[in-house]
């Protein structure tokens, strides 16, 4: 079950890399957009900037072999938390 969505790309996670209170990032890497949790997704501005860069570069998966065969970029983008748009 998805409990968290990447602030940059909207990928769903079954845990929060930002911790239960959204304030303790684990500095892991998003398998889709490649953002490092706690750095480039720290604020709305940095998340937006990273997203723009990622989309401009073709929205490629950071870990290519983890990309689902039926992956839909547009659908995933709708999952980005509203306050990080
Ligand atoms: Zn991401």
PDB file of the backbone (N, CA, C, O) and the ligand in Angstrom, with CONECT records:
HET     ZN  A 101       1
ATOM      1  N   UNK A   1       0.841  -1.196   0.000  1.00  0.00           N
ATOM      2  CA  UNK A   1       0.000   0.000   0.000  1.00  0.00           C
ATOM      3  C   UNK A   1       0.874   1.242   0.000  1.00  0.00           C
ATOM      4  O   UNK A   1       1.843   1.328   0.754  1.00  0.00           O
ATOM      5  N   UNK A   2       0.538   2.180  -0.826  1.00  0.00           N
ATOM      6  CA  UNK A   2       1.334   3.404  -0.906  1.00  0.00           C
ATOM      7  C   UNK A   2       1.045   4.308   0.287  1.00  0.00           C
ATOM      8  O   UNK A   2      -0.104   4.671   0.539  1.00  0.00           O
ATOM      9  N   UNK A   3       2.089   4.664   1.011  1.00  0.00           N
ATOM     10  CA  UNK A   3       1.895   5.575   2.140  1.00  0.00           C
ATOM     11  C   UNK A   3       2.600   6.913   1.900  1.00  0.00           C
ATOM     12  O   UNK A   3       2.433   7.866   2.661  1.00  0.00           O
ATOM     13  N   UNK A   4       3.371   6.958   0.854  1.00  0.00           N
ATOM     14  CA  UNK A   4       4.147   8.171   0.608  1.00  0.00           C
ATOM     15  C   UNK A   4       4.397   8.292  -0.888  1.00  0.00           C
ATOM     16  O   UNK A   4       4.557   7.289  -1.584  1.00  0.00           O
ATOM     17  N   UNK A   5       4.429   9.528  -1.377  1.00  0.00           N
ATOM     18  CA  UNK A   5       4.716   9.760  -2.797  1.00  0.00           C
ATOM     19  C   UNK A   5       5.874  10.737  -2.932  1.00  0.00           C
ATOM     20  O   UNK A   5       5.960  11.730  -2.210  1.00  0.00           O
ATOM     21  N   UNK A   6       6.752  10.436  -3.862  1.00  0.00           N
ATOM     22  CA  UNK A   6       7.926  11.285  -4.073  1.00  0.00           C
ATOM     23  C   UNK A   6       7.486  12.718  -4.360  1.00  0.00           C
ATOM     24  O   UNK A   6       6.570  12.954  -5.148  1.00  0.00           O
ATOM     25  N   UNK A   7       8.149  13.664  -3.712  1.00  0.00           N
ATOM     26  CA  UNK A   7       7.812  15.080  -3.858  1.00  0.00           C
ATOM     27  C   UNK A   7       8.202  15.612  -5.220  1.00  0.00           C
ATOM     28  O   UNK A   7       7.699  16.646  -5.662  1.00  0.00           O
ATOM     29  N   UNK A   8       9.108  14.895  -5.891  1.00  0.00           N
ATOM     30  CA  UNK A   8       9.585  15.348  -7.197  1.00  0.00           C
ATOM     31  C   UNK A   8       8.821  14.682  -8.339  1.00  0.00           C
ATOM     32  O   UNK A   8       8.326  15.353  -9.245  1.00  0.00           O
ATOM     33  N   UNK A   9       8.730  13.336  -8.280  1.00  0.00           N
ATOM     34  CA  UNK A   9       8.162  12.605  -9.421  1.00  0.00           C
ATOM     35  C   UNK A   9       6.833  11.915  -9.128  1.00  0.00           C
ATOM     36  O   UNK A   9       6.151  11.485 -10.059  1.00  0.00           O
ATOM     37  N   UNK A  10       6.445  11.798  -7.844  1.00  0.00           N
ATOM     38  CA  UNK A  10       5.155  11.188  -7.517  1.00  0.00           C
ATOM     39  C   UNK A  10       5.170   9.678  -7.359  1.00  0.00           C
ATOM     40  O   UNK A  10       4.123   9.077  -7.120  1.00  0.00           O
ATOM     41  N   UNK A  11       6.345   9.044  -7.488  1.00  0.00           N
ATOM     42  CA  UNK A  11       6.410   7.592  -7.327  1.00  0.00           C
ATOM     43  C   UNK A  11       5.900   7.208  -5.942  1.00  0.00           C
ATOM     44  O   UNK A  11       6.195   7.880  -4.954  1.00  0.00           O
ATOM     45  N   UNK A  12       5.121   6.104  -5.880  1.00  0.00           N
ATOM     46  CA  UNK A  12       4.567   5.686  -4.595  1.00  0.00           C
ATOM     47  C   UNK A  12       5.524   4.762  -3.847  1.00  0.00           C
ATOM     48  O   UNK A  12       6.185   3.903  -4.431  1.00  0.00           O
ATOM     49  N   UNK A  13       5.571   4.972  -2.540  1.00  0.00           N
ATOM     50  CA  UNK A  13       6.416   4.175  -1.659  1.00  0.00           C
ATOM     51  C   UNK A  13       5.556   3.573  -0.558  1.00  0.00           C
ATOM     52  O   UNK A  13       4.552   4.159  -0.153  1.00  0.00           O
ATOM     53  N   UNK A  14       5.958   2.389  -0.071  1.00  0.00           N
ATOM     54  CA  UNK A  14       5.188   1.780   1.021  1.00  0.00           C
ATOM     55  C   UNK A  14       5.781   2.151   2.379  1.00  0.00           C
ATOM     56  O   UNK A  14       5.439   1.557   3.402  1.00  0.00           O
ATOM     57  N   UNK A  15       6.672   3.141   2.373  1.00  0.00           N
ATOM     58  CA  UNK A  15       7.204   3.692   3.626  1.00  0.00           C
ATOM     59  C   UNK A  15       7.535   5.154   3.333  1.00  0.00           C
ATOM     60  O   UNK A  15       7.598   5.549   2.169  1.00  0.00           O
ATOM     61  N   UNK A  16       7.745   5.950   4.359  1.00  0.00           N
ATOM     62  CA  UNK A  16       8.130   7.335   4.108  1.00  0.00           C
ATOM     63  C   UNK A  16       9.619   7.523   4.297  1.00  0.00           C
ATOM     64  O   UNK A  16      10.122   7.361   5.409  1.00  0.00           O
ATOM     65  N   UNK A  17      10.349   7.869   3.221  1.00  0.00           N
ATOM     66  CA  UNK A  17      11.788   8.136   3.351  1.00  0.00           C
ATOM     67  C   UNK A  17      12.043   9.407   4.156  1.00  0.00           C
ATOM     68  O   UNK A  17      13.188   9.730   4.471  1.00  0.00           O
ATOM     69  N   UNK A  18      10.986  10.116   4.483  1.00  0.00           N
ATOM     70  CA  UNK A  18      11.119  11.334   5.285  1.00  0.00           C
ATOM     71  C   UNK A  18      10.740  11.096   6.742  1.00  0.00           C
ATOM     72  O   UNK A  18      10.654  12.037   7.531  1.00  0.00           O
ATOM     73  N   UNK A  19      10.515   9.828   7.094  1.00  0.00           N
ATOM     74  CA  UNK A  19      10.177   9.498   8.472  1.00  0.00           C
ATOM     75  C   UNK A  19       8.714   9.742   8.779  1.00  0.00           C
ATOM     76  O   UNK A  19       8.009  10.393   8.008  1.00  0.00           O
ATOM     77  N   UNK A  20       8.255   9.213   9.919  1.00  0.00           N
ATOM     78  CA  UNK A  20       6.831   9.287  10.273  1.00  0.00           C
ATOM     79  C   UNK A  20       6.322  10.720  10.429  1.00  0.00           C
ATOM     80  O   UNK A  20       5.136  10.976  10.217  1.00  0.00           O
ATOM     81  N   UNK A  21       7.193  11.651  10.795  1.00  0.00           N
ATOM     82  CA  UNK A  21       6.748  13.032  10.993  1.00  0.00           C
ATOM     83  C   UNK A  21       7.209  13.965   9.875  1.00  0.00           C
ATOM     84  O   UNK A  21       7.153  15.188  10.005  1.00  0.00           O
ATOM     85  N   UNK A  22       7.667  13.360   8.769  1.00  0.00           N
ATOM     86  CA  UNK A  22       8.046  14.171   7.620  1.00  0.00           C
ATOM     87  C   UNK A  22       9.232  15.099   7.901  1.00  0.00           C
ATOM     88  O   UNK A  22       9.383  16.130   7.245  1.00  0.00           O
ATOM     89  N   UNK A  23      10.069  14.734   8.873  1.00  0.00           N
ATOM     90  CA  UNK A  23      11.180  15.627   9.222  1.00  0.00           C
ATOM     91  C   UNK A  23      12.504  14.890   9.434  1.00  0.00           C
ATOM     92  O   UNK A  23      13.465  15.469   9.941  1.00  0.00           O
ATOM     93  N   UNK A  24      12.552  13.609   9.044  1.00  0.00           N
ATOM     94  CA  UNK A  24      13.777  12.837   9.262  1.00  0.00           C
ATOM     95  C   UNK A  24      14.142  12.047   8.009  1.00  0.00           C
ATOM     96  O   UNK A  24      14.007  10.824   7.979  1.00  0.00           O
ATOM     97  N   UNK A  25      14.605  12.748   6.977  1.00  0.00           N
ATOM     98  CA  UNK A  25      14.916  12.086   5.714  1.00  0.00           C
ATOM     99  C   UNK A  25      16.040  11.058   5.859  1.00  0.00           C
ATOM    100  O   UNK A  25      16.964  11.235   6.652  1.00  0.00           O
ATOM    101  N   UNK A  26      15.939   9.975   5.071  1.00  0.00           N
ATOM    102  CA  UNK A  26      16.969   8.922   5.170  1.00  0.00           C
ATOM    103  C   UNK A  26      18.071   9.092   4.124  1.00  0.00           C
ATOM    104  O   UNK A  26      18.977   8.264   4.033  1.00  0.00           O
ATOM    105  N   UNK A  27      17.993  10.151   3.348  1.00  0.00           N
ATOM    106  CA  UNK A  27      18.995  10.459   2.327  1.00  0.00           C
ATOM    107  C   UNK A  27      19.182   9.343   1.310  1.00  0.00           C
ATOM    108  O   UNK A  27      20.239   9.199   0.696  1.00  0.00           O
ATOM    109  N   UNK A  28      18.123   8.559   1.153  1.00  0.00           N
ATOM    110  CA  UNK A  28      18.124   7.549   0.109  1.00  0.00           C
ATOM    111  C   UNK A  28      17.863   8.212  -1.234  1.00  0.00           C
ATOM    112  O   UNK A  28      17.666   9.424  -1.313  1.00  0.00           O
ATOM    113  N   UNK A  29      17.862   7.411  -2.277  1.00  0.00           N
ATOM    114  CA  UNK A  29      17.673   7.935  -3.627  1.00  0.00           C
ATOM    115  C   UNK A  29      16.360   7.430  -4.211  1.00  0.00           C
ATOM    116  O   UNK A  29      16.061   6.238  -4.132  1.00  0.00           O
ATOM    117  N   UNK A  30      15.587   8.320  -4.789  1.00  0.00           N
ATOM    118  CA  UNK A  30      14.347   7.892  -5.451  1.00  0.00           C
ATOM    119  C   UNK A  30      14.724   7.036  -6.651  1.00  0.00           C
ATOM    120  O   UNK A  30      15.515   7.443  -7.502  1.00  0.00           O
ATOM    121  N   UNK A  31      14.138   5.833  -6.701  1.00  0.00           N
ATOM    122  CA  UNK A  31      14.506   4.923  -7.789  1.00  0.00           C
ATOM    123  C   UNK A  31      14.032   5.421  -9.143  1.00  0.00           C
ATOM    124  O   UNK A  31      14.536   4.986 -10.178  1.00  0.00           O
ATOM    125  N   UNK A  32      13.068   6.329  -9.142  1.00  0.00           N
ATOM    126  CA  UNK A  32      12.553   6.844 -10.417  1.00  0.00           C
ATOM    127  C   UNK A  32      13.278   8.119 -10.856  1.00  0.00           C
ATOM    128  O   UNK A  32      13.963   8.123 -11.879  1.00  0.00           O
ATOM    129  N   UNK A  33      13.126   9.206 -10.080  1.00  0.00           N
ATOM    130  CA  UNK A  33      13.695  10.484 -10.534  1.00  0.00           C
ATOM    131  C   UNK A  33      15.134  10.691 -10.059  1.00  0.00           C
ATOM    132  O   UNK A  33      15.838  11.558 -10.576  1.00  0.00           O
ATOM    133  N   UNK A  34      15.569   9.907  -9.085  1.00  0.00           N
ATOM    134  CA  UNK A  34      16.950  10.018  -8.633  1.00  0.00           C
ATOM    135  C   UNK A  34      17.202  11.109  -7.601  1.00  0.00           C
ATOM    136  O   UNK A  34      18.351  11.377  -7.249  1.00  0.00           O
ATOM    137  N   UNK A  35      16.126  11.744  -7.111  1.00  0.00           N
ATOM    138  CA  UNK A  35      16.332  12.781  -6.102  1.00  0.00           C
ATOM    139  C   UNK A  35      16.847  12.125  -4.814  1.00  0.00           C
ATOM    140  O   UNK A  35      16.472  11.001  -4.480  1.00  0.00           O
ATOM    141  N   UNK A  36      17.711  12.849  -4.103  1.00  0.00           N
ATOM    142  CA  UNK A  36      18.152  12.350  -2.806  1.00  0.00           C
ATOM    143  C   UNK A  36      17.220  12.947  -1.758  1.00  0.00           C
ATOM    144  O   UNK A  36      17.155  14.164  -1.589  1.00  0.00           O
ATOM    145  N   UNK A  37      16.495  12.067  -1.050  1.00  0.00           N
ATOM    146  CA  UNK A  37      15.541  12.541  -0.058  1.00  0.00           C
ATOM    147  C   UNK A  37      16.271  13.325   1.026  1.00  0.00           C
ATOM    148  O   UNK A  37      17.233  12.837   1.620  1.00  0.00           O
ATOM    149  N   UNK A  38      15.807  14.534   1.274  1.00  0.00           N
ATOM    150  CA  UNK A  38      16.419  15.367   2.309  1.00  0.00           C
ATOM    151  C   UNK A  38      17.310  16.448   1.731  1.00  0.00           C
ATOM    152  O   UNK A  38      17.733  17.352   2.450  1.00  0.00           O
ATOM    153  N   UNK A  39      17.602  16.367   0.441  1.00  0.00           N
ATOM    154  CA  UNK A  39      18.431  17.413  -0.160  1.00  0.00           C
ATOM    155  C   UNK A  39      17.627  18.192  -1.210  1.00  0.00           C
ATOM    156  O   UNK A  39      17.147  19.294  -0.945  1.00  0.00           O
ATOM    157  N   UNK A  40      17.488  17.605  -2.399  1.00  0.00           N
ATOM    158  CA  UNK A  40      16.817  18.346  -3.466  1.00  0.00           C
ATOM    159  C   UNK A  40      15.296  18.371  -3.340  1.00  0.00           C
ATOM    160  O   UNK A  40      14.627  19.086  -4.086  1.00  0.00           O
ATOM    161  N   UNK A  41      14.743  17.598  -2.405  1.00  0.00           N
ATOM    162  CA  UNK A  41      13.288  17.669  -2.206  1.00  0.00           C
ATOM    163  C   UNK A  41      12.976  18.351  -0.878  1.00  0.00           C
ATOM    164  O   UNK A  41      11.907  18.159  -0.298  1.00  0.00           O
ATOM    165  N   UNK A  42      13.927  19.148  -0.411  1.00  0.00           N
ATOM    166  CA  UNK A  42      13.797  19.790   0.890  1.00  0.00           C
ATOM    167  C   UNK A  42      12.701  20.856   0.914  1.00  0.00           C
ATOM    168  O   UNK A  42      11.969  20.977   1.897  1.00  0.00           O
ATOM    169  N   UNK A  43      12.592  21.612  -0.147  1.00  0.00           N
ATOM    170  CA  UNK A  43      11.578  22.667  -0.190  1.00  0.00           C
ATOM    171  C   UNK A  43      10.803  22.584  -1.495  1.00  0.00           C
ATOM    172  O   UNK A  43      11.185  21.862  -2.416  1.00  0.00           O
ATOM    173  N   UNK A  44       9.724  23.323  -1.556  1.00  0.00           N
ATOM    174  CA  UNK A  44       8.920  23.355  -2.774  1.00  0.00           C
ATOM    175  C   UNK A  44       9.781  23.816  -3.942  1.00  0.00           C
ATOM    176  O   UNK A  44       9.706  23.250  -5.032  1.00  0.00           O
ATOM    177  N   UNK A  45      10.589  24.832  -3.721  1.00  0.00           N
ATOM    178  CA  UNK A  45      11.418  25.391  -4.784  1.00  0.00           C
ATOM    179  C   UNK A  45      12.443  24.380  -5.295  1.00  0.00           C
ATOM    180  O   UNK A  45      12.611  24.225  -6.505  1.00  0.00           O
ATOM    181  N   UNK A  46      13.123  23.699  -4.385  1.00  0.00           N
ATOM    182  CA  UNK A  46      14.143  22.750  -4.822  1.00  0.00           C
ATOM    183  C   UNK A  46      13.503  21.534  -5.489  1.00  0.00           C
ATOM    184  O   UNK A  46      14.052  20.981  -6.442  1.00  0.00           O
ATOM    185  N   UNK A  47      12.336  21.120  -4.982  1.00  0.00           N
ATOM    186  CA  UNK A  47      11.642  19.980  -5.591  1.00  0.00           C
ATOM    187  C   UNK A  47      11.201  20.334  -7.003  1.00  0.00           C
ATOM    188  O   UNK A  47      11.330  19.528  -7.925  1.00  0.00           O
ATOM    189  N   UNK A  48      10.678  21.547  -7.164  1.00  0.00           N
ATOM    190  CA  UNK A  48      10.252  22.011  -8.486  1.00  0.00           C
ATOM    191  C   UNK A  48      11.426  22.067  -9.454  1.00  0.00           C
ATOM    192  O   UNK A  48      11.326  21.617 -10.596  1.00  0.00           O
ATOM    193  N   UNK A  49      12.533  22.623  -8.987  1.00  0.00           N
ATOM    194  CA  UNK A  49      13.705  22.774  -9.843  1.00  0.00           C
ATOM    195  C   UNK A  49      14.220  21.402 -10.276  1.00  0.00           C
ATOM    196  O   UNK A  49      14.554  21.194 -11.443  1.00  0.00           O
ATOM    197  N   UNK A  50      14.279  20.462  -9.317  1.00  0.00           N
ATOM    198  CA  UNK A  50      14.756  19.123  -9.645  1.00  0.00           C
ATOM    199  C   UNK A  50      13.807  18.453 -10.628  1.00  0.00           C
ATOM    200  O   UNK A  50      14.246  17.768 -11.553  1.00  0.00           O
ATOM    201  N   UNK A  51      12.483  18.654 -10.426  1.00  0.00           N
ATOM    202  CA  UNK A  51      11.485  18.056 -11.318  1.00  0.00           C
ATOM    203  C   UNK A  51      11.634  18.603 -12.735  1.00  0.00           C
ATOM    204  O   UNK A  51      11.583  17.851 -13.707  1.00  0.00           O
ATOM    205  N   UNK A  52      11.817  19.911 -12.842  1.00  0.00           N
ATOM    206  CA  UNK A  52      11.958  20.546 -14.157  1.00  0.00           C
ATOM    207  C   UNK A  52      13.155  19.952 -14.905  1.00  0.00           C
ATOM    208  O   UNK A  52      13.078  19.614 -16.087  1.00  0.00           O
ATOM    209  N   UNK A  53      14.256  19.840 -14.172  1.00  0.00           N
ATOM    210  CA  UNK A  53      15.486  19.288 -14.738  1.00  0.00           C
ATOM    211  C   UNK A  53      15.278  17.842 -15.206  1.00  0.00           C
ATOM    212  O   UNK A  53      15.705  17.455 -16.294  1.00  0.00           O
ATOM    213  N   UNK A  54      14.614  17.064 -14.359  1.00  0.00           N
ATOM    214  CA  UNK A  54      14.372  15.652 -14.638  1.00  0.00           C
ATOM    215  C   UNK A  54      13.468  15.497 -15.855  1.00  0.00           C
ATOM    216  O   UNK A  54      13.733  14.666 -16.724  1.00  0.00           O
ATOM    217  N   UNK A  55      12.400  16.295 -15.923  1.00  0.00           N
ATOM    218  CA  UNK A  55      11.477  16.224 -17.062  1.00  0.00           C
ATOM    219  C   UNK A  55      12.178  16.661 -18.341  1.00  0.00           C
ATOM    220  O   UNK A  55      12.013  16.046 -19.395  1.00  0.00           O
ATOM    221  N   UNK A  56      12.964  17.732 -18.238  1.00  0.00           N
ATOM    222  CA  UNK A  56      13.686  18.227 -19.415  1.00  0.00           C
ATOM    223  C   UNK A  56      14.689  17.211 -19.944  1.00  0.00           C
ATOM    224  O   UNK A  56      14.986  17.175 -21.138  1.00  0.00           O
ATOM    225  N   UNK A  57      15.206  16.386 -19.036  1.00  0.00           N
ATOM    226  CA  UNK A  57      16.191  15.382 -19.434  1.00  0.00           C
ATOM    227  C   UNK A  57      15.521  14.106 -19.938  1.00  0.00           C
ATOM    228  O   UNK A  57      16.195  13.115 -20.220  1.00  0.00           O
ATOM    229  N   UNK A  58      14.194  14.136 -20.051  1.00  0.00           N
ATOM    230  CA  UNK A  58      13.495  12.990 -20.622  1.00  0.00           C
ATOM    231  C   UNK A  58      12.799  12.105 -19.614  1.00  0.00           C
ATOM    232  O   UNK A  58      12.286  11.047 -19.979  1.00  0.00           O
ATOM    233  N   UNK A  59      12.764  12.515 -18.332  1.00  0.00           N
ATOM    234  CA  UNK A  59      12.073  11.766 -17.274  1.00  0.00           C
ATOM    235  C   UNK A  59      12.483  10.292 -17.254  1.00  0.00           C
ATOM    236  O   UNK A  59      11.636   9.399 -17.264  1.00  0.00           O
ATOM    237  N   UNK A  60      13.777  10.059 -17.227  1.00  0.00           N
ATOM    238  CA  UNK A  60      14.269   8.675 -17.214  1.00  0.00           C
ATOM    239  C   UNK A  60      14.359   8.138 -15.788  1.00  0.00           C
ATOM    240  O   UNK A  60      14.580   8.889 -14.838  1.00  0.00           O
ATOM    241  N   UNK A  61      14.184   6.826 -15.659  1.00  0.00           N
ATOM    242  CA  UNK A  61      14.323   6.185 -14.351  1.00  0.00           C
ATOM    243  C   UNK A  61      15.788   6.176 -13.944  1.00  0.00           C
ATOM    244  O   UNK A  61      16.669   5.875 -14.748  1.00  0.00           O
ATOM    245  N   UNK A  62      16.032   6.512 -12.683  1.00  0.00           N
ATOM    246  CA  UNK A  62      17.388   6.510 -12.150  1.00  0.00           C
ATOM    247  C   UNK A  62      17.924   5.083 -12.144  1.00  0.00           C
ATOM    248  O   UNK A  62      19.061   4.824 -12.540  1.00  0.00           O
ATOM    249  N   UNK A  63      17.075   4.163 -11.686  1.00  0.00           N
ATOM    250  CA  UNK A  63      17.412   2.737 -11.762  1.00  0.00           C
ATOM    251  C   UNK A  63      16.558   2.143 -12.877  1.00  0.00           C
ATOM    252  O   UNK A  63      15.430   1.699 -12.660  1.00  0.00           O
ATOM    253  N   UNK A  64      17.127   2.149 -14.063  1.00  0.00           N
ATOM    254  CA  UNK A  64      16.393   1.768 -15.271  1.00  0.00           C
ATOM    255  C   UNK A  64      15.710   0.408 -15.140  1.00  0.00           C
ATOM    256  O   UNK A  64      14.591   0.218 -15.617  1.00  0.00           O
ATOM    257  N   UNK A  65      16.398  -0.544 -14.483  1.00  0.00           N
ATOM    258  CA  UNK A  65      15.838  -1.896 -14.394  1.00  0.00           C
ATOM    259  C   UNK A  65      14.654  -1.996 -13.425  1.00  0.00           C
ATOM    260  O   UNK A  65      14.028  -3.052 -13.327  1.00  0.00           O
ATOM    261  N   UNK A  66      14.341  -0.910 -12.709  1.00  0.00           N
ATOM    262  CA  UNK A  66      13.200  -0.929 -11.792  1.00  0.00           C
ATOM    263  C   UNK A  66      11.950  -0.320 -12.421  1.00  0.00           C
ATOM    264  O   UNK A  66      10.883  -0.299 -11.807  1.00  0.00           O
ATOM    265  N   UNK A  67      12.090   0.169 -13.637  1.00  0.00           N
ATOM    266  CA  UNK A  67      10.939   0.792 -14.297  1.00  0.00           C
ATOM    267  C   UNK A  67       9.908  -0.263 -14.700  1.00  0.00           C
ATOM    268  O   UNK A  67      10.231  -1.192 -15.440  1.00  0.00           O
ATOM    269  N   UNK A  68       8.659  -0.125 -14.215  1.00  0.00           N
ATOM    270  CA  UNK A  68       7.616  -1.087 -14.585  1.00  0.00           C
ATOM    271  C   UNK A  68       7.328  -1.005 -16.086  1.00  0.00           C
ATOM    272  O   UNK A  68       7.401   0.067 -16.686  1.00  0.00           O
ATOM    273  N   UNK A  69       7.002  -2.145 -16.675  1.00  0.00           N
ATOM    274  CA  UNK A  69       6.748  -2.186 -18.113  1.00  0.00           C
ATOM    275  C   UNK A  69       5.575  -1.285 -18.487  1.00  0.00           C
ATOM    276  O   UNK A  69       5.549  -0.702 -19.571  1.00  0.00           O
ATOM    277  N   UNK A  70       4.607  -1.177 -17.580  1.00  0.00           N
ATOM    278  CA  UNK A  70       3.408  -0.392 -17.899  1.00  0.00           C
ATOM    279  C   UNK A  70       3.452   1.004 -17.265  1.00  0.00           C
ATOM    280  O   UNK A  70       2.408   1.606 -17.013  1.00  0.00           O
ATOM    281  N   UNK A  71       4.651   1.512 -17.011  1.00  0.00           N
ATOM    282  CA  UNK A  71       4.802   2.798 -16.333  1.00  0.00           C
ATOM    283  C   UNK A  71       4.192   3.939 -17.135  1.00  0.00           C
ATOM    284  O   UNK A  71       4.397   4.041 -18.345  1.00  0.00           O
ATOM    285  N   UNK A  72       3.443   4.796 -16.449  1.00  0.00           N
ATOM    286  CA  UNK A  72       2.821   5.952 -17.090  1.00  0.00           C
ATOM    287  C   UNK A  72       3.282   7.218 -16.384  1.00  0.00           C
ATOM    288  O   UNK A  72       2.890   7.472 -15.245  1.00  0.00           O
ATOM    289  N   UNK A  73       4.097   8.000 -17.040  1.00  0.00           N
ATOM    290  CA  UNK A  73       4.602   9.237 -16.441  1.00  0.00           C
ATOM    291  C   UNK A  73       3.468  10.167 -16.011  1.00  0.00           C
ATOM    292  O   UNK A  73       3.450  10.661 -14.884  1.00  0.00           O
ATOM    293  N   UNK A  74       2.525  10.398 -16.920  1.00  0.00           N
ATOM    294  CA  UNK A  74       1.440  11.352 -16.634  1.00  0.00           C
ATOM    295  C   UNK A  74       0.662  10.960 -15.389  1.00  0.00           C
ATOM    296  O   UNK A  74       0.333  11.808 -14.560  1.00  0.00           O
ATOM    297  N   UNK A  75       0.368   9.662 -15.263  1.00  0.00           N
ATOM    298  CA  UNK A  75      -0.387   9.175 -14.105  1.00  0.00           C
ATOM    299  C   UNK A  75       0.407   9.407 -12.831  1.00  0.00           C
ATOM    300  O   UNK A  75      -0.135   9.844 -11.816  1.00  0.00           O
ATOM    301  N   UNK A  76       1.701   9.106 -12.899  1.00  0.00           N
ATOM    302  CA  UNK A  76       2.533   9.239 -11.703  1.00  0.00           C
ATOM    303  C   UNK A  76       2.655  10.696 -11.260  1.00  0.00           C
ATOM    304  O   UNK A  76       2.664  10.989 -10.065  1.00  0.00           O
ATOM    305  N   UNK A  77       2.748  11.592 -12.216  1.00  0.00           N
ATOM    306  CA  UNK A  77       2.888  13.010 -11.875  1.00  0.00           C
ATOM    307  C   UNK A  77       1.681  13.530 -11.090  1.00  0.00           C
ATOM    308  O   UNK A  77       1.803  14.467 -10.300  1.00  0.00           O
ATOM    309  N   UNK A  78       0.517  12.916 -11.312  1.00  0.00           N
ATOM    310  CA  UNK A  78      -0.680  13.371 -10.597  1.00  0.00           C
ATOM    311  C   UNK A  78      -0.607  12.989  -9.118  1.00  0.00           C
ATOM    312  O   UNK A  78      -1.401  13.474  -8.312  1.00  0.00           O
ATOM    313  N   UNK A  79       0.345  12.121  -8.760  1.00  0.00           N
ATOM    314  CA  UNK A  79       0.466  11.663  -7.372  1.00  0.00           C
ATOM    315  C   UNK A  79       1.404  12.542  -6.535  1.00  0.00           C
ATOM    316  O   UNK A  79       1.556  12.327  -5.332  1.00  0.00           O
ATOM    317  N   UNK A  80       2.021  13.518  -7.172  1.00  0.00           N
ATOM    318  CA  UNK A  80       2.918  14.412  -6.419  1.00  0.00           C
ATOM    319  C   UNK A  80       2.092  15.157  -5.379  1.00  0.00           C
ATOM    320  O   UNK A  80       1.046  15.722  -5.696  1.00  0.00           O
ATOM    321  N   UNK A  81       2.569  15.156  -4.129  1.00  0.00           N
ATOM    322  CA  UNK A  81       1.830  15.878  -3.085  1.00  0.00           C
ATOM    323  C   UNK A  81       1.559  17.320  -3.517  1.00  0.00           C
ATOM    324  O   UNK A  81       2.452  18.025  -3.988  1.00  0.00           O
ATOM    325  N   UNK A  82       0.315  17.733  -3.346  1.00  0.00           N
ATOM    326  CA  UNK A  82      -0.136  19.036  -3.841  1.00  0.00           C
ATOM    327  C   UNK A  82       0.754  20.197  -3.406  1.00  0.00           C
ATOM    328  O   UNK A  82       0.999  21.124  -4.179  1.00  0.00           O
ATOM    329  N   UNK A  83       1.238  20.142  -2.161  1.00  0.00           N
ATOM    330  CA  UNK A  83       2.025  21.296  -1.687  1.00  0.00           C
ATOM    331  C   UNK A  83       3.425  21.364  -2.297  1.00  0.00           C
ATOM    332  O   UNK A  83       4.164  22.318  -2.053  1.00  0.00           O
ATOM    333  N   UNK A  84       3.793  20.352  -3.092  1.00  0.00           N
ATOM    334  CA  UNK A  84       5.108  20.399  -3.749  1.00  0.00           C
ATOM    335  C   UNK A  84       5.013  20.690  -5.238  1.00  0.00           C
ATOM    336  O   UNK A  84       5.998  20.561  -5.965  1.00  0.00           O
ATOM    337  N   UNK A  85       3.821  21.085  -5.693  1.00  0.00           N
ATOM    338  CA  UNK A  85       3.689  21.465  -7.092  1.00  0.00           C
ATOM    339  C   UNK A  85       4.287  22.815  -7.350  1.00  0.00           C
ATOM    340  O   UNK A  85       4.262  23.294  -8.484  1.00  0.00           O
TER     341      UNK A  85
HETATM  342 ZN    ZN A 101      11.095  10.594  -7.373  1.00  0.00          ZN
END
